[in-house]
Amino acid sequence: MDKPWLRNYEPEVPATLKYPQTTLHYNLEQAARKHPDAPATIFMDAQLNYAQLNELADRFAAGLQSLGVKKGDRVAVYVANSPQFIMAYYGALKAGAVVVPFNPLYGSSEVRHQLRDSGAETAVVMSRFYPIVKEVRSETPLKRVLVTNIKEYFPSLLRLLFTVVKEAKEGDRQSIAGDPDTYWYQEFIGNAPPRPSLVAVAPSDTAALIYTGGTTGVPKGAELSHFSLNANALQCRAWMHHCQEGQETILAALPLFHSFGMTTCMNFAVLMSSAMLLIPNPREVASILEKVAKWHPTVFPGVPAMYLSFASFPNVGRYDIRSIRACLSGAAPLPPEIQERFSKLTGAHLVEGYGLSEAAPVTHANPVFGQGRPGSIGLPFPDTEARIVDIKTGTKEVPRGEPGELIVRGPQVMKGYWNMPGETANALRDGWLYTGDIATMDEDGYFRIVDRKKDMIIASGYNVYPRDVEQVLYQHPKVMEAVAAGIPDGARGETVKAYIVLKPGETATPQEFIAYCRSKLAAYKVPEYVEFRTELPKTIVGKVLRRMLVEEEKRRQAAKPPA
């Protein structure tokens, strides 16, 4: 297979890697042996070193075993970014269990579905989420629940202040009195044996079920093995070749339940014996800037909305944030304007990458210090093959530069979807993962995402890719954020509508933007409608919920009286 992308790798990045036949939790044990005193977590200005983190994960694993958790059992982790998430994640792996992370924004119906689908009988739950678990527990397989409070690893003074001022108000003060088989986390690990019994875990065994597809349909559990997760962390290390073991600090503002944060902020950090600067709420920008100025992180994986929030923050120049050297952006297209503003502000190398939960997740990235191409997702990672095939059959490779479906193959790809053989057969064909994204590849092996197959707008028979419209909108000096979507139209089938968030202090009219787009786009791509908003609906990782906007529009149209 021709791999033109290899010609554009940085000299320090190899085309192929060696993948040790080890488990994911072995990396934590190695970090504790080699760098026991190196900071592992920094949370609300309190630190744990790698020896402490590994010891706490051991106790958690031993405690699970004492409750009867066996190899292959699923353990739900419904916890925001905190030391407890990492302890529970690696502790469950040490016990031979499968980790099932939960989105902290989930409501009762989503929690119920994921508990039922995964079959998890044990859950670790942050206290503020416990009422949801308590509500649905009788309708799920849950047998045991461990409840942890976010304050448990705060510094002592802050913990006291939080208890007095915020704990009850923010929903963290909960009672478990009388609830069967429900335990406080700190008492649980305090009473657990110091070491778990050895469990024979193979690299091919499932490590995690990462639920995906919630923005486009019913969530499915992508089954990721120890090997695939380890492979992606190793690929990240090869790509970020400048990073030194035991010397880096990762700004972990991405949620760890999500595959992007799980790999780039946590598993990569543990592999590198790096410190994790844990951010429980990525929307508290002032607090994050203060943490960056104090702890000097060097690597910042994120999403465009995070980089925009930094660049747009009032008086951001008051904060010393130039310690950040490298940033990998994913989950959504990175507008060149945001890339330029953030890089100028920090001096960091901000590059766009690409991935999906089914691939643990990273498959592509622009070279961090090499030749990047704005607007592209860059080059396939080492040992990752990528092709562009025809959308209709998915069997024929299309000519260079032509759009088609992106398919990938590599060591980081999932085993399949949990208990969904039909969905698995559709996504995995002859070892290739069909991503559902429409992309192009140029002569030099750089890939560009055109759009999601499901997001393509068909207006009067013409294919309109929302990204084409959005790139034009982002060039307008008044635009802070923009998204385009296809809404129902009686005459055209679908038509283009733009949703725009203006920069602070700006005003505009829909006609102004329609005229602007008309000067830069083919007529069939020009938005027919423009709506101004104060914010766009997003997932917790900053991906715009285009489907929510379309459903809102459909409800609005249905409510209109007939003409």
C-alpha positions as CSV (number, residue, x, y, z in Angstrom):
1,M,0.0,0.0,0.0
2,D,1.3,3.4,-1.0
3,K,1.8,5.7,2.1
4,P,2.7,9.1,0.8
5,W,2.3,10.6,4.3
6,L,5.5,9.0,5.6
7,R,7.5,11.4,3.5
8,N,6.2,14.3,5.6
9,Y,6.8,12.7,9.1
10,E,9.2,14.7,11.3
11,P,12.6,13.0,11.3
12,E,12.2,12.0,15.0
13,V,8.9,10.1,14.3
14,P,9.3,6.5,13.2
15,A,7.0,4.9,10.7
16,T,6.5,1.8,12.9
17,L,6.7,1.2,16.6
18,K,7.3,-1.7,19.0
19,Y,4.3,-2.5,21.1
20,P,5.1,-4.4,24.3
21,Q,2.7,-7.2,25.2
22,T,1.7,-5.6,28.5
23,T,-1.5,-4.3,30.2
24,L,-2.5,-0.7,30.5
25,H,-2.2,-0.7,34.3
26,Y,1.4,-2.0,34.0
27,N,2.3,1.6,32.9
28,L,1.1,2.9,36.3
29,E,3.1,0.3,38.1
30,Q,6.2,1.2,36.0
31,A,5.8,4.9,36.7
32,A,5.5,4.2,40.4
33,R,8.7,2.1,40.3
34,K,10.8,4.5,38.1
35,H,9.5,7.9,39.3
36,P,7.8,7.3,42.7
37,D,8.2,10.9,43.9
38,A,7.2,12.5,40.6
39,P,3.8,14.3,40.8
40,A,1.0,12.3,39.2
41,T,-2.0,14.5,39.9
42,I,-2.4,18.2,40.7
43,F,-6.0,18.8,41.8
44,M,-7.1,22.1,43.4
45,D,-3.4,22.7,44.2
46,A,-3.0,19.4,46.1
47,Q,-0.6,16.8,44.7
48,L,-0.3,13.0,44.7
49,N,2.9,11.4,43.5
50,Y,3.1,8.2,41.4
51,A,3.8,6.0,44.4
52,Q,0.7,7.2,46.2
53,L,-1.5,7.0,43.1
54,N,-0.4,3.4,42.5
55,E,-1.0,2.5,46.1
56,L,-4.5,3.9,46.1
57,A,-5.3,2.1,42.8
58,D,-4.0,-1.1,44.4
59,R,-6.3,-0.6,47.4
60,F,-9.3,0.1,45.2
61,A,-8.6,-3.1,43.2
62,A,-8.3,-5.2,46.4
63,G,-11.5,-3.6,47.7
64,L,-13.3,-4.6,44.5
65,Q,-12.1,-8.1,44.8
66,S,-13.4,-8.3,48.4
67,L,-16.8,-7.3,47.0
68,G,-16.7,-10.2,44.6
69,V,-15.7,-8.4,41.4
70,K,-14.1,-10.9,39.0
71,K,-12.2,-10.7,35.7
72,G,-14.4,-9.3,32.9
73,D,-17.0,-7.7,35.2
74,R,-17.9,-4.2,34.2
75,V,-17.3,-1.3,36.7
76,A,-19.1,2.0,36.0
77,V,-17.1,5.2,36.7
78,Y,-19.4,8.1,37.0
79,V,-16.9,10.7,38.2
80,A,-15.7,14.1,37.0
81,N,-12.0,14.8,36.4
82,S,-10.4,14.1,39.8
83,P,-7.8,11.7,41.4
84,Q,-10.7,9.4,42.2
85,F,-11.4,8.9,38.4
86,I,-7.8,7.8,37.8
87,M,-7.7,5.5,40.9
88,A,-11.0,3.9,40.0
89,Y,-10.0,3.5,36.3
90,Y,-6.6,1.9,37.0
91,G,-7.8,0.0,40.1
92,A,-10.6,-1.6,38.1
93,L,-8.1,-2.7,35.5
94,K,-5.8,-4.2,38.2
95,A,-8.8,-6.3,39.4
96,G,-9.3,-7.6,35.9
97,A,-12.5,-5.6,35.4
98,V,-13.7,-3.6,32.4
99,V,-14.0,0.2,33.0
100,V,-17.2,1.8,31.8
101,P,-16.8,5.6,32.0
102,F,-20.0,7.8,32.2
103,N,-20.5,11.3,31.0
104,P,-21.0,13.6,34.0
105,L,-23.7,15.5,32.1
106,Y,-25.9,12.4,31.8
107,G,-29.4,12.3,33.1
108,S,-31.4,9.4,34.4
109,S,-32.4,7.9,31.0
110,E,-28.8,7.9,29.7
111,V,-27.5,6.4,33.0
112,R,-30.2,3.7,33.0
113,H,-29.4,2.8,29.4
114,Q,-25.6,2.6,29.8
115,L,-25.9,0.6,33.1
116,R,-28.3,-1.9,31.4
117,D,-26.4,-2.2,28.2
118,S,-23.0,-2.7,29.8
119,G,-24.3,-5.0,32.6
120,A,-22.2,-3.1,35.2
121,E,-22.9,-4.5,38.7
122,T,-20.5,-2.1,40.5
123,A,-20.4,1.7,40.2
124,V,-18.2,4.5,41.5
125,V,-20.3,7.6,41.7
126,M,-19.5,11.2,42.6
127,S,-21.9,12.2,45.3
128,R,-23.5,15.0,43.3
129,F,-24.6,12.3,40.8
130,Y,-25.7,9.8,43.4
131,P,-29.4,10.8,43.3
132,I,-29.6,9.9,39.6
133,V,-28.0,6.4,40.3
134,K,-30.4,5.9,43.3
135,E,-33.4,6.8,41.1
136,V,-32.6,4.2,38.4
137,R,-30.8,1.5,40.4
138,S,-33.7,-0.9,40.8
139,E,-34.1,-0.9,37.0
140,T,-30.4,-1.9,36.3
141,P,-28.1,-4.7,37.2
142,L,-26.3,-2.6,39.8
143,K,-25.5,-4.5,43.0
144,R,-22.9,-2.2,44.7
145,V,-22.3,1.5,44.7
146,L,-19.3,3.4,46.0
147,V,-19.9,7.1,46.6
148,T,-17.1,9.7,46.5
149,N,-17.2,13.4,47.2
150,I,-15.2,15.8,45.0
151,K,-13.6,17.4,48.1
152,E,-11.8,14.2,49.2
153,Y,-8.5,15.2,47.7
154,F,-8.7,19.0,48.1
155,P,-6.1,20.6,50.3
156,S,-7.3,20.6,54.0
157,L,-8.2,24.3,54.2
158,L,-10.1,24.3,50.9
159,R,-11.9,21.1,51.9
160,L,-13.1,22.8,55.1
161,L,-14.2,25.9,53.2
162,F,-16.0,23.8,50.6
163,T,-17.8,21.8,53.3
164,V,-19.1,25.0,54.9
165,V,-19.9,27.1,51.9
166,K,-20.5,25.0,48.8
167,E,-21.0,21.3,49.5
168,A,-24.8,21.5,50.2
169,K,-25.5,24.2,47.6
170,E,-23.7,22.4,44.8
171,G,-25.4,19.0,45.5
172,D,-22.3,17.2,46.8
173,R,-23.7,16.6,50.3
174,Q,-25.6,13.4,50.1
175,S,-26.7,10.7,52.5
176,I,-26.4,7.0,51.8
177,A,-27.9,6.0,55.2
178,G,-30.1,2.9,54.8
179,D,-29.1,2.3,51.1
180,P,-28.1,-1.4,50.8
181,D,-24.6,-2.3,49.5
182,T,-23.6,1.4,49.2
183,Y,-20.3,2.6,50.6
184,W,-18.4,5.8,51.1
185,Y,-15.3,5.7,48.9
186,Q,-12.8,6.7,51.5
187,E,-14.0,4.2,54.1
188,F,-14.0,1.5,51.4
189,I,-10.3,2.0,50.3
190,G,-9.3,2.6,53.9
191,N,-10.6,-0.8,54.9
192,A,-9.3,-2.6,51.7
193,P,-6.2,-4.8,51.7
194,P,-3.1,-3.0,50.5
195,R,-2.6,-5.3,47.5
196,P,-5.0,-7.0,45.1
197,S,-4.8,-10.7,44.3
198,L,-3.0,-11.2,41.0
199,V,-5.3,-11.5,38.0
200,A,-4.1,-12.9,34.6
201,V,-5.0,-10.2,32.2
202,A,-3.9,-10.5,28.6
203,P,-3.2,-7.4,26.3
204,S,-6.1,-8.6,24.1
205,D,-8.6,-8.5,27.0
206,T,-11.1,-5.7,27.0
207,A,-10.1,-2.8,29.2
208,A,-12.9,-0.3,28.6
209,L,-16.3,0.2,27.0
210,I,-16.4,3.8,25.6
211,Y,-19.9,4.7,24.7
212,T,-20.2,6.7,21.5
213,G,-22.8,7.8,19.0
214,G,-24.9,9.7,21.5
215,T,-24.9,12.9,19.3
216,T,-26.2,10.9,16.3
217,G,-28.2,8.0,17.7
218,V,-28.4,5.4,20.5
219,P,-25.0,5.2,22.2
220,K,-22.9,2.1,21.5
221,G,-20.1,0.7,23.6
222,A,-16.8,0.6,21.7
223,E,-14.9,-2.3,23.1
224,L,-11.2,-1.3,23.5
225,S,-8.5,-3.7,24.6
226,H,-5.5,-3.1,26.8
227,F,-3.4,-3.4,23.7
228,S,-5.3,-0.9,21.6
229,L,-5.4,1.7,24.4
230,N,-1.7,1.1,25.1
231,A,-0.9,1.3,21.4
232,N,-2.6,4.7,21.0
233,A,-0.7,6.1,24.1
234,L,2.6,4.9,22.5
235,Q,1.6,6.5,19.2
236,C,1.0,9.8,21.0
237,R,4.4,9.5,22.6
238,A,6.1,8.9,19.3
239,W,4.2,11.9,17.7
240,M,5.0,14.2,20.7
241,H,8.7,13.3,20.4
242,H,9.8,16.3,22.3
243,C,8.2,15.2,25.5
244,Q,10.6,13.9,28.2
245,E,9.7,11.1,30.6
246,G,9.0,12.4,34.1
247,Q,9.3,16.1,33.0
248,E,6.0,17.1,31.5
249,T,2.7,18.5,33.0
250,I,-0.4,17.8,31.0
251,L,-3.3,20.2,31.3
252,A,-6.2,17.7,31.7
253,A,-9.2,20.0,30.9
254,L,-10.7,17.4,28.5
255,P,-13.1,15.1,30.4
256,L,-11.4,11.8,31.2
257,F,-14.6,9.8,30.5
258,H,-14.2,10.7,26.8
259,S,-11.7,8.7,24.7
260,F,-9.8,11.9,23.7
261,G,-9.2,12.9,27.3
262,M,-8.7,9.4,28.5
263,T,-5.8,8.8,26.0
264,T,-4.2,12.1,25.6
265,C,-4.6,13.5,29.1
266,M,-4.4,10.3,31.3
267,N,-3.0,7.2,29.6
268,F,-0.4,9.2,27.7
269,A,0.5,11.0,31.0
270,V,0.9,7.8,33.0
271,L,3.0,6.2,30.2
272,M,5.3,9.3,30.4
273,S,5.2,9.6,34.2
274,S,3.9,13.1,33.6
275,A,1.9,15.2,36.0
276,M,-1.8,15.6,35.3
277,L,-3.2,19.1,36.1
278,L,-6.8,18.0,36.6
279,I,-9.6,20.4,35.7
280,P,-13.1,19.3,36.8
281,N,-15.0,22.1,35.0
282,P,-13.5,23.3,31.6
283,R,-15.9,26.2,31.5
284,E,-14.2,28.0,34.5
285,V,-11.7,29.8,32.2
286,A,-10.4,32.2,34.8
287,S,-9.6,29.4,37.2
288,I,-7.9,27.4,34.5
289,L,-5.7,30.4,33.5
290,E,-4.7,30.8,37.2
291,K,-3.8,27.1,37.4
292,V,-1.8,27.3,34.2
293,A,0.1,30.4,35.5
294,K,0.9,28.5,38.8
295,W,1.7,25.0,37.6
296,H,3.1,25.7,34.1
297,P,1.7,22.8,32.0
298,T,3.6,22.0,28.9
299,V,1.1,20.0,26.9
300,F,-2.6,21.0,26.4
301,P,-4.8,18.5,24.4
302,G,-8.1,20.2,23.8
303,V,-10.9,21.2,21.5
304,P,-11.3,24.4,19.5
305,A,-13.8,25.9,22.0
306,M,-11.2,25.6,24.7
307,Y,-8.5,27.4,22.7
308,L,-11.0,30.1,21.7
309,S,-12.0,30.6,25.4
310,F,-8.3,31.2,26.2
311,A,-7.8,33.6,23.3
312,S,-11.0,35.5,23.9
313,F,-10.7,35.9,27.7
314,P,-10.6,39.5,28.9
315,N,-7.2,40.7,29.9
316,V,-5.7,37.2,29.2
317,G,-2.3,38.9,29.0
318,R,-2.2,39.2,32.8
319,Y,-1.7,35.4,33.0
320,D,1.6,33.7,32.3
321,I,0.5,30.9,30.0
322,R,3.6,30.6,27.8
323,S,4.8,27.3,29.4
324,I,2.5,25.5,27.0
325,R,4.6,24.1,24.1
326,A,2.3,21.7,22.3
327,C,-1.4,21.3,21.8
328,L,-3.4,18.7,19.9
329,S,-6.8,19.8,18.9
330,G,-9.6,17.3,18.1
331,A,-13.3,16.5,18.3
332,A,-14.3,19.4,16.0
333,P,-12.7,21.3,13.1
334,L,-10.0,23.8,14.1
335,P,-10.7,27.1,12.4
336,P,-7.4,28.7,11.2
337,E,-8.3,31.9,12.9
338,I,-8.5,30.2,16.3
339,Q,-5.3,28.4,15.7
340,E,-3.5,31.6,14.8
341,R,-4.8,33.6,17.8
342,F,-4.0,30.9,20.4
343,S,-0.5,30.3,19.0
344,K,0.3,34.0,19.0
345,L,-1.0,34.3,22.6
346,T,1.0,31.4,24.0
347,G,3.8,30.6,21.6
348,A,2.6,27.0,21.6
349,H,2.4,24.7,18.6
350,L,-1.3,24.1,18.1
351,V,-2.1,21.4,15.5
352,E,-5.3,19.8,14.4
353,G,-5.7,16.0,14.7
354,Y,-8.5,13.5,14.2
355,G,-9.8,10.4,15.9
356,L,-12.9,8.6,17.0
357,S,-13.7,6.5,20.1
358,E,-13.6,3.3,18.0
359,A,-9.9,4.0,17.4
360,A,-8.9,4.8,21.0
361,P,-9.2,7.6,19.6
362,V,-6.3,9.3,17.6
363,T,-5.6,8.2,14.1
364,H,-4.2,11.4,12.4
365,A,-2.5,14.6,13.4
366,N,-0.5,17.4,11.9
367,P,3.3,17.3,12.7
368,V,3.7,19.2,16.0
369,F,7.0,20.9,15.0
370,G,7.1,20.0,11.3
371,Q,5.1,20.9,8.2
372,G,1.5,21.4,9.2
373,R,-1.3,22.3,6.9
374,P,-4.1,24.5,8.4
375,G,-7.6,23.0,7.7
376,S,-6.2,19.5,7.4
377,I,-6.2,16.7,10.0
378,G,-2.7,15.9,9.1
379,L,-1.1,12.5,8.6
380,P,-1.9,9.0,9.8
381,F,-0.1,8.0,13.0
382,P,2.7,5.4,12.9
383,D,1.4,1.9,11.9
384,T,-1.9,3.5,10.9
385,E,-3.2,3.0,7.4
386,A,-5.9,5.2,5.8
387,R,-7.8,5.1,2.6
388,I,-10.5,7.1,0.9
389,V,-13.2,4.9,-0.6
390,D,-16.4,5.5,-2.6
391,I,-19.4,6.5,-0.4
392,K,-21.9,4.2,-2.1
393,T,-20.2,0.8,-1.8
394,G,-17.1,1.5,0.4
395,T,-15.1,-0.9,-1.7
396,K,-13.4,1.2,-4.4
397,E,-10.6,3.7,-3.6
398,V,-11.2,7.1,-5.1
399,P,-8.7,9.3,-7.0
400,R,-6.4,11.6,-4.9
401,G,-8.2,14.8,-4.0
402,E,-11.7,13.3,-4.5
403,P,-14.0,13.1,-1.5
404,G,-15.0,9.7,-0.2
405,E,-15.4,7.9,3.1
406,L,-12.3,7.7,5.3
407,I,-11.4,4.2,6.5
408,V,-8.5,3.3,8.8
409,R,-6.7,0.3,10.0
410,G,-4.2,0.1,12.9
411,P,-3.3,-1.3,16.3
412,Q,-5.5,1.2,18.1
413,V,-8.8,0.1,16.5
414,M,-11.5,-1.4,18.7
415,K,-12.5,-5.0,18.9
416,G,-16.1,-4.1,18.1
417,Y,-19.3,-2.7,19.6
418,W,-20.4,-4.4,22.9
419,N,-23.1,-7.0,22.2
420,M,-23.9,-5.4,18.8
421,P,-22.6,-7.8,16.1
422,G,-24.7,-6.2,13.3
423,E,-23.2,-2.7,14.1
424,T,-19.8,-4.2,14.4
425,A,-20.0,-5.9,11.0
426,N,-21.0,-2.6,9.4
427,A,-18.2,-0.6,11.0
428,L,-15.4,-3.2,10.8
429,R,-14.9,-4.8,7.3
430,D,-11.8,-6.8,6.5
431,G,-9.9,-5.2,9.3
432,W,-10.8,-1.6,8.2
433,L,-12.8,0.8,10.4
434,Y,-15.4,2.7,8.4
435,T,-15.4,6.1,10.1
436,G,-18.6,7.6,8.6
437,D,-16.6,10.8,7.8
438,I,-16.2,12.2,4.3
439,A,-12.6,13.2,3.6
440,T,-10.0,13.8,0.9
441,M,-6.3,12.9,0.7
442,D,-3.8,15.0,-1.3
443,E,-0.6,13.9,-3.1
444,D,1.5,14.4,0.0
445,G,-0.7,12.2,2.2
446,Y,-2.4,15.0,4.2
447,F,-6.1,14.3,4.9
448,R,-8.9,16.8,5.2
449,I,-12.3,16.1,6.7
450,V,-15.1,17.3,4.4
451,D,-17.9,16.4,6.8
452,R,-19.9,13.6,8.5
453,K,-21.8,11.6,6.0
454,K,-24.9,12.1,8.3
455,D,-24.4,15.9,8.3
456,M,-24.3,16.3,4.6
457,I,-27.1,18.6,3.3
458,I,-28.9,17.8,0.1
459,A,-30.4,21.0,-1.2
460,S,-32.2,20.7,-4.6
461,G,-30.1,17.7,-5.4
462,Y,-26.8,19.4,-4.6
463,N,-24.5,18.0,-1.9
464,V,-23.6,20.8,0.6
465,Y,-21.0,20.1,3.3
466,P,-21.6,22.2,6.4
467,R,-17.8,22.6,6.9
468,D,-17.5,24.5,3.6
469,V,-20.0,27.1,4.9
470,E,-18.6,27.3,8.3
471,Q,-15.1,28.0,7.1
472,V,-16.4,31.0,5.2
473,L,-18.3,32.2,8.2
474,Y,-15.3,32.0,10.5
475,Q,-13.4,34.3,8.1
476,H,-15.9,37.1,8.9
477,P,-14.4,39.5,11.5
478,K,-17.6,39.6,13.6
479,V,-17.9,35.9,14.1
480,M,-16.8,34.1,17.3
481,E,-18.5,30.8,16.6
482,A,-20.6,29.4,13.7
483,V,-22.3,26.2,12.6
484,A,-24.3,25.3,9.5
485,A,-27.0,22.7,9.3
486,G,-29.6,21.4,6.9
487,I,-33.2,22.1,7.8
488,P,-36.3,20.8,6.1
489,D,-37.5,22.8,3.1
490,G,-40.6,22.1,1.1
491,A,-39.2,23.2,-2.2
492,R,-35.5,22.1,-1.9
493,G,-35.8,19.1,0.4
494,E,-33.3,20.7,2.7
495,T,-31.8,24.2,2.8
496,V,-28.8,25.7,4.6
497,K,-29.3,27.6,7.9
498,A,-26.4,29.3,9.7
499,Y,-26.3,29.7,13.5
500,I,-23.8,32.4,14.6
501,V,-22.4,33.6,17.9
502,L,-21.1,37.1,17.4
503,K,-18.0,38.5,19.1
504,P,-18.7,40.6,22.2
505,G,-19.9,44.1,21.3
506,E,-20.7,43.2,17.6
507,T,-24.1,43.6,15.9
508,A,-25.1,42.3,12.5
509,T,-28.1,41.4,10.4
510,P,-28.9,38.0,8.7
511,Q,-28.8,39.8,5.3
512,E,-25.2,40.9,6.0
513,F,-24.1,37.3,6.4
514,I,-26.1,36.0,3.5
515,A,-24.5,38.6,1.2
516,Y,-21.1,37.8,2.6
517,C,-21.5,34.1,1.8
518,R,-22.9,34.9,-1.6
519,S,-19.6,36.6,-2.5
520,K,-17.6,33.5,-1.5
521,L,-19.7,30.4,-2.1
522,A,-21.6,28.7,-4.9
523,A,-25.3,29.8,-4.9
524,Y,-26.6,26.4,-3.7
525,K,-24.3,26.6,-0.6
526,V,-25.4,30.1,0.6
527,P,-27.4,30.0,3.8
528,E,-31.0,30.9,3.3
529,Y,-31.5,31.6,7.0
530,V,-29.3,33.0,9.7
531,E,-30.0,32.9,13.4
532,F,-27.9,34.7,16.0
533,R,-27.4,33.0,19.4
534,T,-25.6,33.8,22.6
535,E,-24.1,30.2,22.6
536,L,-24.3,27.0,20.6
537,P,-25.4,23.7,22.2
538,K,-22.3,21.5,22.7
539,T,-21.3,18.2,24.2
540,I,-19.1,18.2,27.2
541,V,-16.0,18.0,24.9
542,G,-17.1,21.0,22.9
543,K,-18.6,19.3,19.8
544,V,-21.5,21.3,18.5
545,L,-24.8,19.4,18.7
546,R,-26.0,20.1,15.2
547,R,-28.7,17.4,15.5
548,M,-30.2,19.4,18.4
549,L,-30.4,22.5,16.3
550,V,-32.1,20.6,13.5
551,E,-34.6,19.0,15.8
552,E,-35.4,22.4,17.4
553,E,-36.0,23.8,13.9
554,K,-38.3,20.9,13.0
555,R,-40.4,21.5,16.2
556,R,-40.6,25.2,15.3
557,Q,-41.8,24.4,11.8
558,A,-44.4,21.8,13.1
559,A,-45.8,24.4,15.5
560,K,-46.4,27.0,12.7
561,P,-50.0,27.2,11.6
562,P,-50.6,26.1,7.9
563,A,-50.3,28.8,5.4
